[in-house]
Amino acid sequence: MEKTKLHHQDPSAKRRRVRKGTRSCWECKRRKIRCIFSSADDVACISCQHRRAPCVSQDMPEDLSPSRKGNRHLSERIARVEDFIKDFVTSKHTEGEPQQDRHLDQPKAQSDDSPTPSTRATQTVDSQGVSTRTKTETTAQRHLWAAFLAEDDAKILLRESARPSLYTALINTQPHSKLTLESLAVPHPMPQLPGPNTHPVILAKQMLMFAITLQSPCGEAVRGLSEPQGVLMSRLKMAATTWITAKEEMHGTVESLICIILEGVIEVNSGNLRRGWVVYRRAMTVAQLMGLHRSPMPPLKRIEPELQVDPEFMWFRIVYMDRYLSLLLGLPQGTTDKSMGAIPSLQHEPPLGKFERQLTVIASCILDRNESAFTTSATMTTQSIDSELLKLSRSMPTSFWRPVNFYSFTAGSPESLLETVRLSAQVYYYGLLIHLHLPYVMQGIADNAEHEYSKGTCVNASREIMTRFIAHRTFNPMSSCSRPVDFFALLAAMTLLLAHLDAHHHRKATDILAHQRLSDRAILEQAVERMDVISNVNKDVITGKSAELIRRLLDIEADAAEGRSYTTRSVVGDGADVDEGTDKKGDELRLHIPYLGVIKIARQDPISCELPGPHQIFPVESPQRESAIAVSNDAFASLPHASSTEEQQRLYHLHGTTQVSPFQGTLPASDWLNAQLHEQSILQNPSPSQDDIALQPHAGLPAITAGVNDWTFQGVDMAFFDSLMRGMPD
């Protein structure tokens, strides 16, 4: 065994004078043992040789001894051993390969100035060398590279994706303190084009960034691609999700977690909220396995050591989106963690960052309330949460609440991004208010002052959302990067119209919404115009069906304002009658909601929920029938009246209780015939364009993670009516 050398002793170090005949090292003195040398020529004592520690004689400064220098030399020894093992494994894997390939695949020798393993904050994985990859990584890399773009297309998208990639990375991996106009305006170096030896996770991340670029406002300006943008986007996403984000073997690094987050961004931008919810839930699970939810956070594996990300913020962002989507879809949250609202997490954040973190904590409280049975104590919980929201709004600077203004901005510019982020935070705030108070909207104005407050809050929040939706979609009708705002606009429109319908029912009470009715209708009609533009230009099914739904609700509200009466109740229908549609007692408006039932709106008869039987599928009306329009999935339909044997049942059907809403009333018998004819003219709407939208084949329930083409509203309508009806009196 090679004897330990005094390589650390500086010849220029001043020697100490020791007693004549003394030959002892500092380490033995510290341990209070005899310092014995095998021979007079040895430079290290027996004890230091056994411990493999430097033997520093007492005639040298004590600061050079291991006890004073810590484990630096031990770390260097470990580093050298690791390098030796790495070189040995590399040589074994590269046996039989051409000499040129081995030379290219070998990692560069570690320089003396590089950090030792003990000083690294994270563990790193080689991003270029392919020699040490597992079979799964090699297979994934081969399939990803096969699905990658042609070189010319890749160069175009690499150039065009610089700004969208920066925006996406900052929003999802960096705190708001880094999201400033200055940081967004600084030119950033263009990344290198991936090659066939690029780590599969890094390659997948670049492919997902390309797909997001094609979704963004910048994607509209991309020209010169050899394939249609939709084809490229689908192929890039499919390959990345198949071989990286959906494979557990590829998880465990910060970069693989980023890939899962990027997949969630793409799904939400596409309007596939249910798939997005599943993806973010997967991201949450992987993040928990990596320990991102812990404090202090354990060391994390990285493929790119220079990657600038904040793992703590990534955990917050995952939780933020999980609760955002859970509220929209009426699903439970994945974690009740509220650490993102703690003072240590808030102290370094700007006002907008604090606002989003505290909204996330409040969203958790609303989701907790929604999961419990609706009782009297829920009112106190609602009041407490409302107070927290009010307190939060007052903590924000006045400039935060200024009207949204995209004037003179260019789509995709840093200024437009910051304004969109501010708008999205405001819409989320007002959306939380709607979700908080929605169960009390149908209680009636004269019943309770607290219910009146809830109704007024929902109405005002709905107006705020609609004005922001119009401003944003007027500025940017093309991009699909603000899907949650689009869905919140749909909820706001339905809330506003149902509030006016409820006010029309309570004619003996003072209608506090009367003076705002025409203004509200004008706002909604303008929103429908914007939705029509988006639908026509982008062939967007979400905004198209949203516009159709709001337009028909506007017709019903106008009819109710003329004195017609609408009622509400929940029913369980006779499956045979519903399927065949043979009962012709009158026409009614139906909203097919997968996994919930059929919401039916009809004059005199109730707004109701018809629950499908265990083997029931929704009917398809014949195109030749002029008196009925069947709309698949979740659009309104005018269908025959349900059987008189229907049993009243609460919409929140898991509780199995009976309920009647404030809509219920009677229509004078003398007006019955005119009302029937008037309603028929409202509901039929025989325009060819609507027939094309409505008459689609429908074969049973869609998959629980169906996309927008099979389930347009993604269950947002189900969550809305479920919340609306759950607070109604039994």
Summary of the structure (lengths in Angstrom):
residues: 730
radius of gyration: 33.1
end to end distance: 86.9
largest distance: 127.0
contacts: 2318
relative contact order: 0.06
helix: 55%
strand: 5%
